[in-house]
């Protein structure tokens, strides 16, 4: 190595060596600047991919639930009877694509209550809240719950996107599209997206 270095010194004059170092230094700075410029776009692509994967899971949820209900050889069916069942099945489906899933993450206290996020993808700053409709617990009540939940999540700086997954197998919500639009919200630091499933 020393011999090679001495060889280069014999080939290039001190003035040329100085210019070579300057070129290499500028190239290094240019690479750093390009990476800094591209970083936000790389993050957008990553977040977009995560959203697509999550939304595909939400849209397939009901089909999976139906399949588990129709089990073979008289096996006990897995029935979705309440929000805890929704959470259990959704948690299993999320594990297909995501490792760092934090169930029941606590939010900062709001109005004297410390609510829990059903699922929190910390690396992606995404929270998922689940609801299930039932007789006497339809459009108005679920909507009011989600409006309050939005206030909770906005107080948590690490949550930039909140997914509200409303499982409505009995189609109690008469107009799912209007329901989703009523809860939807987007500003500079926080977004709420609602999925009433199954889609119809």
C-alpha positions as CSV (number, residue, x, y, z in Angstrom):
1,X,0.0,0.0,0.0
2,X,2.8,2.4,0.9
3,X,4.6,1.3,-2.3
4,X,1.5,2.0,-4.3
5,X,1.0,5.4,-2.7
6,X,4.6,6.3,-3.4
7,X,4.1,5.2,-7.0
8,X,1.1,7.6,-7.3
9,X,3.1,10.4,-5.8
10,X,5.8,9.8,-8.4
11,X,3.1,9.9,-11.2
12,X,1.1,12.9,-10.0
13,X,2.6,16.2,-9.0
14,X,1.5,17.7,-5.7
15,X,-0.7,20.1,-7.6
16,X,-2.5,17.2,-9.4
17,X,-2.9,15.3,-6.2
18,X,-4.6,18.4,-4.6
19,X,-7.0,18.6,-7.6
20,X,-7.8,14.9,-7.4
21,X,-8.6,15.3,-3.7
22,X,-10.8,18.3,-4.4
23,X,-12.8,16.4,-7.1
24,X,-13.3,13.4,-4.8
25,X,-14.4,15.7,-2.0
26,X,-17.0,17.5,-4.3
27,X,-18.2,14.1,-5.5
28,X,-18.8,12.9,-2.0
29,X,-20.7,16.1,-1.1
30,X,-22.8,15.8,-4.3
31,X,-23.7,12.2,-3.4
32,X,-24.8,13.4,0.1
33,X,-26.9,16.2,-1.3
34,X,-28.6,13.9,-3.9
35,X,-29.5,11.4,-1.1
36,X,-30.9,14.2,1.0
37,X,-33.0,15.4,-1.9
38,X,-34.3,11.9,-2.7
39,X,-35.0,10.9,0.8
40,X,-38.5,12.4,1.1
41,X,-39.5,10.7,-2.2
42,X,-38.2,7.4,-0.9
43,X,-40.3,7.8,2.2
44,X,-43.4,8.6,0.2
45,X,-43.0,5.4,-1.9
46,X,-42.5,3.4,1.3
47,X,-45.6,4.9,3.0
48,X,-47.6,4.4,-0.1
49,X,-46.6,0.7,-0.2
50,X,-47.5,0.2,3.4
51,X,-50.9,1.8,2.8
52,X,-51.6,-0.4,-0.1
53,X,-50.8,-3.5,1.9
54,X,-52.9,-2.4,4.9
55,X,-55.9,-1.5,2.7
56,X,-55.7,-4.8,0.9
57,X,-55.9,-6.6,4.3
58,X,-58.9,-4.5,5.3
59,X,-60.7,-5.2,2.1
60,X,-60.0,-9.0,2.3
61,X,-61.0,-9.2,6.0
62,X,-64.6,-10.2,5.5
63,X,-63.7,-13.0,3.0
64,X,-61.3,-14.4,5.5
65,X,-63.9,-14.2,8.3
66,X,-66.4,-16.1,6.1
67,X,-63.8,-18.8,5.3
68,X,-63.0,-19.3,9.0
69,X,-66.7,-19.6,9.7
70,X,-67.0,-22.5,7.2
71,X,-64.5,-24.8,8.7
72,X,-64.0,-28.4,7.5
73,X,-64.7,-31.7,9.3
74,X,-67.0,-30.2,11.9
75,X,-64.3,-28.1,13.4
76,X,-65.5,-25.3,15.7
77,X,-66.0,-22.2,13.5
78,X,-64.3,-19.0,14.3
79,X,-67.1,-16.5,14.7
80,X,-66.8,-12.7,14.7
81,X,-69.2,-11.7,17.5
82,X,-67.7,-8.6,18.9
83,X,-64.8,-6.1,18.5
84,X,-62.4,-8.4,20.3
85,X,-62.9,-11.0,17.7
86,X,-62.4,-8.4,15.0
87,X,-59.1,-7.4,16.7
88,X,-57.9,-11.0,17.0
89,X,-58.5,-11.8,13.3
90,X,-57.1,-8.4,12.1
91,X,-54.0,-8.9,14.3
92,X,-53.3,-12.3,12.7
93,X,-53.7,-10.9,9.2
94,X,-51.4,-7.9,10.0
95,X,-48.7,-10.3,11.0
96,X,-48.5,-11.6,7.5
97,X,-46.8,-8.3,6.4
98,X,-45.8,-6.5,9.5
99,X,-43.6,-7.5,12.4
100,X,-43.6,-4.4,14.7
101,X,-47.3,-4.3,15.7
102,X,-48.0,-2.9,19.0
103,X,-51.5,-3.8,20.3
104,X,-53.3,-1.6,22.8
105,X,-50.9,1.3,22.7
106,X,-51.9,4.0,25.2
107,X,-52.6,7.6,24.0
108,X,-52.0,10.6,26.1
109,X,-54.9,11.3,28.6
110,X,-57.8,13.1,27.0
111,X,-60.7,14.4,29.1
112,X,-59.5,12.3,32.0
113,X,-59.3,9.1,30.0
114,X,-56.3,7.2,28.7
115,X,-57.6,5.5,25.5
116,X,-55.8,2.6,23.8
117,X,-54.9,2.3,20.2
118,X,-56.0,-1.1,18.9
119,X,-52.9,-1.4,16.7
120,X,-49.9,0.8,16.3
121,X,-47.3,0.5,13.5
122,X,-44.7,2.7,15.2
123,X,-42.2,2.6,12.3
124,X,-44.8,3.9,9.9
125,X,-46.6,6.2,12.4
126,X,-49.9,4.5,11.6
127,X,-52.6,3.6,14.1
128,X,-55.6,1.3,13.5
129,X,-58.8,1.6,15.4
130,X,-61.5,-1.2,15.0
131,X,-65.2,-1.0,15.5
132,X,-68.0,-3.5,14.9
133,X,-71.6,-2.6,14.4
134,X,-74.5,-4.4,16.0
135,X,-78.2,-3.9,16.6
136,X,-78.6,-0.7,18.5
137,X,-75.0,0.3,17.8
138,X,-75.0,1.5,14.2
139,X,-74.2,4.7,12.2
140,X,-74.8,7.3,14.9
141,X,-73.1,5.6,17.8
142,X,-70.1,4.3,15.9
143,X,-69.7,7.7,14.2
144,X,-69.7,9.5,17.6
145,X,-67.1,7.1,18.9
146,X,-64.8,7.7,16.0
147,X,-65.2,11.5,16.2
148,X,-64.0,11.3,19.8
149,X,-61.2,8.8,18.9
150,X,-59.9,11.3,16.3
151,X,-59.3,13.8,19.1
152,X,-57.4,11.2,21.1
153,X,-55.1,10.3,18.2
154,X,-54.3,13.9,17.3
155,X,-52.8,14.3,20.7
156,X,-50.3,11.6,19.9
157,X,-47.5,13.2,17.8
158,X,-46.2,9.8,16.6
159,X,-49.5,9.1,14.8
160,X,-49.7,10.6,11.4
161,X,-52.3,8.3,9.9
162,X,-55.3,6.8,11.6
163,X,-57.2,3.9,9.9
164,X,-60.7,3.4,11.3
165,X,-61.9,-0.1,10.3
166,X,-65.6,-0.6,10.9
167,X,-66.8,-4.2,10.5
168,X,-70.4,-4.1,9.4
169,X,-71.3,-7.7,8.4
170,X,-75.1,-7.2,8.9
171,X,-75.0,-4.0,6.8
172,X,-76.4,-1.9,9.6
173,X,-74.8,1.3,8.2
174,X,-77.2,2.3,5.4
175,X,-74.8,4.5,3.4
176,X,-71.1,3.4,4.0
177,X,-69.7,5.9,1.5
178,X,-71.3,8.8,3.2
179,X,-70.2,7.4,6.6
180,X,-66.6,7.2,5.4
181,X,-66.6,10.7,4.0
182,X,-68.1,12.1,7.2
183,X,-65.2,10.8,9.3
184,X,-62.5,11.4,6.8
185,X,-60.0,14.1,7.7
186,X,-56.7,15.3,6.3
187,X,-54.4,18.1,7.3
188,X,-50.7,18.8,7.3
189,X,-49.8,16.6,10.2
190,X,-52.7,14.1,10.5
191,X,-55.0,12.0,8.4
192,X,-58.0,9.8,9.1
193,X,-59.2,7.2,6.7
194,X,-62.3,5.0,7.3
195,X,-63.1,1.6,5.9
196,X,-66.6,0.2,6.3
197,X,-66.3,-3.5,5.5
198,X,-67.4,-5.5,3.7
199,X,-67.5,-3.1,0.7
200,X,-70.8,-3.0,-1.1
